[in-house]
């Protein structure tokens, strides 16, 4: 396609025959026109898929660390987004997620191999062998669509309750492709190609039968926070490495390592973080309740969390500090929990524990 002038742009129609309007969101119009010279057809592709193209800005560098690439690089990646080799029914969901971020064939291959290894080891998708997920607003809307008139009021009440929560939890299936590149969504080093210790945490969240990610989603259903939990079934305790948080929810952070923020507790930003912390607490309670039903002889008596790069330090420090740190297998590399103080997220009361095991 020849270079397009702005006059010609006004007359271009998309694949449905609708005239494409020059909207405010296409602030990079000059860049797109420049790219059209070397990448014929990029203009129409971008104008009809801009939101998808924009997602390519968040990617991984050569060390597996989450980065934000330039607009030019992101738009090029979107245009040149070829299908991976060796896509099968078993890994097409990985391909779909990874292509939306413009990730390399190497990252796709590694994630696919890890899944194959997990299946070969017969690793359960969930520690509890059942999914635990809090219903999102979008889930509720879908339910209401199929409900009768009598159920409508009840359904709307559910939506209102979830809207007030703002954030929902999910114990992510170990087969979910997000586990491989979790750091991309919560801005940490937890990716399978990372050059840092996060690669071992990402690997364990897929392969280790006693490790699972607890994630928090926002009202749009996007993963914005996570904690990776190790469960010691023999001794009845669990450890979460830390709470990671997407950079969009880390406004006014003291520094990149602090996990504390220069805002008042009543500020909207701090209230959001409070709600995220509450969602973690709800998710943990739901897990423990089900775990104790399945393991009445050896219930979970305590859950600790590490404080290394914990992004919700202020909320965690309101809890009691542990007198001794729980250990985690070295190959899982829970450095956030092993090198720093641990705090107690949950502790079973002695009376309740004895009463349940008479």
N, C-alpha and C positions, 0 to 999 in steps of 0.2 A: 504494500500500500504506500502511496506517495505521502509526503509530509502534509499534514492537515492544517489549514489556516483556521482562524477563529470563525470566519464566515461559514466555512464548510462544516465546522463542528456543530453549528446551530441547526444544520439540516440533517445530521446523522441520526439514524434510527437504530434502536436496539433490535435484538433478535425477535422481539414480539411486534415490531413495527411501530413502536412508540418513539416520538421524538425525544432525544436525550436533552434534558435541560442542564444548563451550567449552574449547578447548585453551589451553595456556600461551602459545603463540606469539602469540595474539591479545591482546596486552597493551593494545592500543588500543581495547578493546571499548567503553569509554565514548564515545570519539570516534566510533566507527562508529554507535553508537546515536543520537548527536546528528545525524550526517549523514543517517541514515535519514529524519528528519523532512522534509528538503528534497530528498532523492534516493531516492525510494521504490524498494526492491529492491536497494539497495547492500549491505545486510547479507548476503544470500544470495550475491550475486556475489562479495563479498570473502571470505566464509567458504570458498567452493569454489575460489577462485583467488588465495589470499593471496600466494603466492610471486611470481606474475606482477605483482600489484598493487604489491608491495614494490619491484620493479625500477624503478618510476616515480619513486622518490626521487632517482635519479641522472639529471640532465637537463642542459640547457644554458640559460644566461641569455640576455638579449637581445643580448649581445656575443659569443655563441658560446663562452662560457667554461664548463667543467664546474662544476656546482654540485650541492649536495644540497638538495632542496626539503623543506618541512615534511611531516610525515605527512599532515596534512589536505589539502594541495595535491596530494600524490601519489595519495591515495585518490580524490580528486575527478577527477583526470586519468584514472585507470584507469576509473572509472565512465562518464565522458563520452567515452571513447576512440572517436571516430567514425572511419570509414574515410577515408583521403585521397581527394581527387578525382584523376582521371586515373591510376588504377592499371592497369597493363598487364602482360602476361606478361614484358616486359623489365625492369620495376622492382618486381615484387611482393616480391622478396627484400629490397629497400630498405625497402618499406612495412612488412614484417614486423618488421625490426630496429628501425626508427625508432618504430613504434607502441609497441613494448615499453618505450620510454624516454619516451613521451609527447611526442615532438618535433612541432614545428609543420608546417603545410602548406608554409610557406616553405622550411624546411630540406629537406623531402622533395623539393620542386620543384627546388631547387638541385642536390641530389645526383643526381636523375634527369637533369637537363640535362647535368651533367658527364659522366655515363656515356655519354649519347648523343653528346656531343662526342668522347669518347675512341674510341668505335666508328666515328664518321665519319672520324676521323684514322687509323683502323686500327691503333691502339696495341695492341701485343701484351700479353696479360694478365701475362706474365712476361718479364723481361729475357732469361732463358735459353730462352724459348719452351717451358718445361716446368715443372710444379710441383715444388717441393722442400719436403717436409714431413716432420718426424719423427713417427713413429707414437706416438699417445697410448695411455694405459692403456685408455681406452674403445674405441679402435680395435682393440686387441689382443683385448679380450674378445669383440668382435663376430666377429673372425676365428676365435677358438677355438670359438665356438658351432657353426661350420660345419666344424670339423676332425674328423678321425677319432680313435679312441682312441690310435693310435700317435703322433699329433702332439700329444697333450694335454700331455705333460711338456715338450716343446720350447716350446709356447705359454706355459705357466706360467713358464718361465724368462725369456721375453721380458717378461712382465708384471712379474716381480720386478726385472728390470734397469731397466725404465722407472720403476717405483715408487721405486727408489733414486735415479734422476735427479731425479724430482719435477717437472721442468719440460721442456717440449718446444718445439721451434722450428717455424716455418713461414714461408716466403717467400709472403706473402699476395698472391693474385691481385689485379690492379689493378681488376678488376670487383667485388671483394668490397665490400659496402656499409659495412663497418667503416672503410675508408679515409677516408670522408667525415667521420666523427665519432670518429676514433681517440682524440682527447683525452679523450673521455668515459670510455674504458676505462683509460687510462694517466695520467689527471689532468694534462693539459697543454693548451696553447692550440691544439693541432693539430686544428681543426675548420673546415669550409668556410665557416661563418658567423662565425668569430672576427674580432674587431677588431684582433687582434695578428698578428705575422708567421707564426704557425702556420697561418693560412688558406692561405698560399702553399705551404707544405710539404704540406698535405693535398691541395691542388689538383694539385701536381706528382706526388704518389703515384698519381694517377689518370690524368693526361694526359701526363706526360713519359715518353718511351720508355726513358729511362736512369735512372729513379728507381723504387725499390720498397721496400715496408715488410717488414722482418724482425720478426716478432712472436714472443713467448714466451707459451705457454699453461700454466696450472697443471693440477693433476691432474683438475680438473673440466672442462677444455677451454676455460676462460675466458681471453681475452686479458688479460694483466696487465702486459706490458712491450713496448716496441717501439724500433727504431732505423730511421730512414729513410736508405737508401743511394743515393748518386749514383755512377754508373760512367762514367768517361771512357775510352771504348773506344780512342780514338786514342792516348792517352798511357799507357794500361795502369795506371790507378790508380782507387781508389774512396774515397769519403768518407761516413762515417755522421755525421749531425748530432749525435746524442747518444743515450744510453739513457734513455728515459722509464720511469717505474715507477708502478703503481697505488698509491694512498695506503695501502692495507692492508699493503703491503710496505715502507713507509717509517717504521716505528716508531722513535722516539727520534732523528729527524733533528735535526741541530744547529739549522738554520733552514730556511725554505722554499726557499732557493736553494742550500744547501750540497752536497747529495748525499753527505754524510758523516753518520755516526750515532754516538751516544754509547753504544755497547755494546761488549762484548768480542768479539774475533774468533770465540771459541768459542760465543757466544750463538746460540740457535736462529734469531733474526732475521737475524743476519749470515751464518749458514750458508745460509739461504734465498737471500739476495742473492748469495752465492757460486755457488749452483747455477743461479741465473738467468743470471749472467755466463757460466758454463760452457755453458749452453744457447745463448747468443749465439755463443760461440766455435765450437760444433759447427755451428751454422747457417751461419756465415761460411765455415768449412772446406768444408762440403758445396757451397756456392755456388761457391767458387773452384775446387774440383776439377772441377765440371761446366763452368764457364766456360772454364777452360784447355783442356779437351778440345774445346770448340766453337771456341775461338780460339787455336790453337797458335802462330800467327805473332805474335799480340799478346796474351799472357796478362796477368793482373793481377799486377803486381810489388809493389804495396804498397796497404794499406788503413789510412787514418787515421780517428780519431774526434774530434769536438769535445768541449769540456769546459764549455760555458756553463752550462746547467742540468742537466748529466749527473747522473743519480741513482745511478750506480754509480762515483763518482769514486775511491773507495778501491781498487776492483778495477782500474780503468783505470790509475791512477797507479803500479801495480806494473810496468807496461810502460814501454817506452822513449819518451821525449818526442821528437816530430818536430823536426828542425832547421829545417824550413820548412813552412808550411801549404799544403795543396793547395787549389786554387780550385774553386768551384762556381758555375754560372751564377747571376747575380744574381736572376733571376726566381724561383728556387727558394727563396731567402731562408733559407739554412742559417746563421742568425746564430750558433747555438751553436758552429759549426765555424769561422766566418770571423772572429769577433771575439776568440776566445780561443785558447790553445795547443791544438795537436792532438797526440794520442798515437798510436803505431803499434800497431794491432791485429794486422797481418800484414805481413811483408816476405819476399819471395821471395829465397832465397839466390842469390848471383851464380853460383856453380858449377852449381846446379840449373837456373837460367835458361838459361845457355849450353848446358848439355847437352841441354836439350829443344829447342833451336832450331838445332842443327847442320845 
